[in-house]
Amino acid sequence: MTDTDRPGGAATPAPKGSTSRAGRDLPAAIGVGGTLGVSLILILVFIPEVWFGVVAVAIAVASWEVTKRLRDGGIKVALIPILVGGQAIMWASWPWGISGSVVALAATVLVSMIWKLLSQGLQAAPENYLQDLAGTTLVLAWLPLMGAFGASMVLQDDGAARVLTLMIVVVCSDVGGYVAGVTFGKHPMVPAISPKKSWEGMAGSMVFGIVGAVLTVMYLLDAQWWIGLVLGPVLVVCATLGDLVESQVKRDLKIKDMGTLLPGHGGIMDRLDSVLPCAFVVWAILGALL
């Protein structure tokens, strides 16, 4: 969702004049977002197979960001199984589909159980075993498994158009939430989790998201308009909840962003928080209705 509605936790105020009401460097955010958006569109239109690798790299970087933040916060997730197993989960979906990713996930969780059990050697019992293993499993399901749905979708019939539908609707939701939140936002939606997220912003996301979904379904997928009417609201709700989940994780860890790689945005994970759960939703809904 939008940075207007976002900040997750303890944030350091930025210098006056350099940020928007969202608390972000708006020119940098627009520049980075526009560059990424155009690049992804060009890839999907001209060389869609490269999309798989792009997602895999993004998931690897985001996994590193989240893992580092969790470990800094005292949750010693299994770094190597997450990075190596995460890529196995991603790439297994190329030849074997999502079933391959699920098998790779199960195998990686099993390896992680043993990894954390023996991480302190044979002479010492592991500390915080349940907490660390739960965190490891969360990262694996949250990032590479959800990412596999978004990556493998490009291999389906009209796969590039399906991925573009995902990206366009999420961006429409984001823009609608930003515009309505900045202009009309007065009623906090979930102030205990994300203080700047408003019901007005949610309404803007819903309007823009539904319009975007209907248009992309009709003109990119050449499908019935009502499919967009189903897809739009579900994606907007899913994107909002995905953003809230990451906001709560960051609040627990007492951080503002997962990383610093993208000026005006934070880390890669701060851009994927809404997209990852939506990738599953688009894969499921379009798979069922088209």
C-alpha positions in Angstrom: 0.0 0.0 0.0 1.0 3.6 0.1 3.6 5.2 2.2 1.0 7.8 3.1 -0.8 5.2 5.0 2.3 3.2 6.0 4.9 3.9 8.7 5.2 0.7 10.7 7.2 1.7 13.8 9.8 3.9 15.3 10.7 6.3 12.6 13.4 9.0 12.6 12.0 12.3 11.4 13.5 13.5 8.1 14.7 17.0 7.4 12.0 19.5 6.7 11.3 20.1 3.0 12.7 16.8 1.8 9.7 14.6 2.5 6.0 14.4 1.7 3.2 14.0 4.3 4.0 10.3 3.9 7.3 10.9 5.7 9.2 9.9 2.5 11.5 11.6 0.0 8.7 11.9 -2.6 10.9 12.9 -5.6 13.3 10.0 -5.0 10.4 7.6 -4.4 8.7 8.6 -7.7 12.0 8.4 -9.6 12.9 4.9 -8.3 9.3 3.6 -8.6 9.0 4.9 -12.2 12.3 3.4 -13.2 11.5 0.0 -11.7 8.0 0.1 -13.2 9.2 0.9 -16.8 12.0 -1.7 -16.5 9.6 -4.5 -15.4 7.1 -3.6 -18.2 9.8 -3.8 -20.8 11.0 -7.2 -19.5 7.4 -8.6 -19.5 6.7 -7.3 -23.0 9.9 -8.2 -24.7 11.7 -11.0 -22.7 9.1 -12.4 -20.3 11.3 -15.4 -19.4 13.8 -13.0 -17.7 11.0 -12.2 -15.2 11.6 -15.5 -13.4 15.2 -14.5 -12.7 14.2 -10.9 -11.7 11.8 -12.3 -9.1 14.4 -14.8 -7.8 17.0 -12.1 -7.3 14.4 -9.8 -5.6 13.4 -12.6 -3.3 17.0 -13.3 -2.4 17.7 -9.7 -1.5 14.4 -9.3 0.4 15.1 -12.6 2.3 18.5 -11.2 3.3 16.9 -7.9 4.5 14.3 -9.7 6.6 16.7 -12.2 7.9 19.2 -9.6 9.0 16.5 -7.5 10.7 15.1 -10.6 12.5 18.6 -11.6 13.7 19.3 -8.0 14.8 16.1 -8.3 16.8 17.2 -11.5 18.6 15.4 -14.0 16.4 18.2 -16.1 15.0 16.5 -17.5 11.9 18.5 -20.0 9.8 20.3 -17.8 7.3 21.8 -20.4 4.9 18.6 -22.6 4.6 16.6 -19.4 4.0 18.8 -18.2 1.2 19.6 -21.5 -0.4 16.2 -23.2 0.2 14.4 -20.0 -0.8 16.0 -20.2 -4.3 15.1 -23.9 -4.5 11.5 -23.0 -3.7 11.5 -20.4 -6.4 13.2 -22.3 -9.2 11.4 -25.6 -8.5 8.2 -24.0 -9.9 9.8 -23.6 -13.3 9.8 -27.3 -14.3 7.3 -28.7 -11.7 4.9 -25.8 -11.1 3.7 -24.8 -7.6 3.7 -28.4 -6.5 7.5 -28.4 -6.9 7.7 -25.2 -4.8 5.6 -26.8 -2.0 7.9 -29.9 -2.0 11.0 -27.6 -1.9 9.4 -25.7 1.0 8.8 -28.9 3.0 12.4 -30.0 2.4 13.8 -26.6 3.4 11.7 -26.6 6.6 13.0 -30.1 7.5 16.6 -29.0 6.8 16.0 -25.9 9.0 14.7 -28.0 11.9 17.9 -30.0 11.9 20.0 -26.9 11.2 18.7 -25.1 14.2 18.8 -28.2 16.4 22.5 -28.7 15.8 23.5 -25.1 15.3 25.3 -25.0 18.7 27.0 -28.3 18.3 26.3 -31.8 19.7 27.3 -30.8 23.3 24.8 -28.0 23.8 21.1 -27.6 23.6 19.8 -25.0 21.1 18.5 -21.7 22.6 15.1 -20.3 21.6 14.7 -23.2 19.2 10.9 -22.8 18.8 11.1 -19.1 18.2 14.0 -19.3 15.7 12.4 -22.2 13.8 9.0 -20.4 13.7 10.7 -17.3 12.3 12.6 -19.3 9.7 9.4 -21.0 8.5 7.6 -17.7 8.4 10.3 -16.1 6.1 10.2 -19.2 3.8 6.4 -19.1 3.4 6.2 -15.3 3.3 8.9 -14.6 0.7 10.0 -17.4 -1.6 6.8 -19.4 -1.6 4.6 -16.4 -2.3 7.2 -15.2 -4.8 7.0 -18.5 -6.6 3.4 -17.8 -7.5 4.3 -14.5 -9.0 7.3 -15.9 -10.9 5.7 -19.1 -12.3 2.6 -17.2 -13.5 4.7 -15.8 -16.4 5.0 -19.4 -17.7 1.2 -19.7 -18.1 -0.9 -18.9 -21.2 -1.0 -15.0 -21.3 1.5 -15.2 -18.5 3.1 -11.8 -19.1 -0.4 -10.2 -19.2 -1.3 -11.9 -15.9 1.8 -10.6 -14.2 1.1 -7.1 -15.6 -2.4 -7.3 -14.3 -1.0 -8.0 -10.8 1.4 -5.2 -11.0 -1.0 -2.6 -12.5 -3.8 -3.3 -10.0 -1.4 -3.1 -7.0 0.0 0.2 -8.3 -3.6 1.5 -8.8 -4.4 0.5 -5.3 -1.3 2.2 -4.0 -1.9 5.4 -6.0 -5.5 5.6 -5.0 -4.7 5.1 -1.4 -2.0 7.8 -1.5 -4.2 10.4 -3.2 -7.2 9.8 -1.0 -5.2 9.4 2.1 -3.3 12.7 1.6 -6.4 14.6 0.5 -9.1 13.3 2.7 -7.5 11.0 5.3 -9.0 11.8 8.7 -10.3 8.5 10.2 -7.5 6.1 11.2 -8.2 2.5 10.1 -5.9 0.5 12.4 -4.0 3.1 14.4 -2.4 0.5 16.7 -0.6 -1.0 13.8 -0.2 1.7 11.1 -1.2 5.1 12.5 -1.3 6.9 9.1 -3.5 4.4 7.3 -7.0 5.8 6.9 -10.4 4.6 5.9 -10.4 7.4 3.2 -7.2 6.0 1.8 -8.7 2.5 1.8 -11.7 3.9 -0.2 -9.4 5.5 -2.7 -7.5 2.2 -3.0 -10.7 0.3 -3.6 -11.9 2.7 -6.4 -8.6 2.9 -8.2 -8.0 -0.9 -7.7 -11.3 -1.9 -9.1 -11.1 0.4 -12.1 -7.5 -0.9 -12.8 -8.6 -4.5 -12.4 -11.6 -4.2 -14.8 -9.6 -2.4 -17.5 -6.6 -4.8 -17.3 -8.8 -7.9 -17.4 -10.7 -6.5 -20.4 -7.8 -5.1 -22.4 -4.8 -7.2 -21.4 -6.4 -10.6 -20.8 -9.3 -10.1 -23.2 -11.7 -11.6 -20.6 -15.1 -10.7 -19.2 -15.2 -7.4 -17.2 -16.8 -9.0 -14.2 -13.7 -11.0 -13.5 -12.0 -7.7 -12.8 -14.9 -6.8 -10.5 -14.1 -9.9 -8.5 -10.3 -9.5 -8.7 -10.1 -5.8 -7.8 -11.6 -5.7 -4.3 -9.9 -8.9 -3.3 -6.5 -7.6 -4.4 -7.0 -4.3 -2.6 -7.9 -6.0 0.7 -5.0 -8.4 0.2 -2.5 -5.6 -0.5 -3.7 -3.7 2.5 -3.4 -6.7 4.8 0.0 -7.5 3.4 1.2 -4.0 4.2 -0.3 -4.3 7.7 1.5 -7.6 8.3 4.9 -6.1 7.5 4.0 -2.9 9.5 3.4 -5.1 12.5 6.6 -7.0 12.0 8.5 -3.8 11.8 6.7 -2.4 14.8 7.7 -5.5 16.8 11.3 -5.1 15.6 11.2 -1.3 16.3 12.4 -0.3 12.8 11.0 1.9 10.1 12.2 0.0 7.0 13.5 -3.5 6.2 16.4 -2.1 4.2 17.8 1.0 2.5 18.5 -0.2 -1.0 15.7 1.9 -2.7 15.8 5.6 -2.0 12.4 6.9 -0.9 11.1 3.4 -0.5 13.3 1.6 2.0 14.4 -2.0 1.1 13.2 -4.4 -1.5 10.9 -6.1 1.1 9.2 -2.7 1.7 8.1 -2.8 -2.0 7.1 -6.4 -1.9 5.0 -6.5 1.2 1.7 -5.9 -0.7 2.7 -7.6 -4.0 3.7 -11.0 -2.5 0.3 -12.0 -1.1 -1.4 -10.5 -4.1 0.7 -12.8 -6.4 -1.0 -15.8 -4.8 -4.5 -14.2 -5.1 -4.0 -13.3 -8.8 -2.6 -16.8 -9.5 -5.6 -18.4 -7.8 -8.5 -16.2 -9.1 -7.3 -16.0 -12.7 -6.5 -19.7 -12.6 -10.1 -20.5 -11.5 -11.9 -18.0 -13.7 -10.0 -17.9 -17.0 
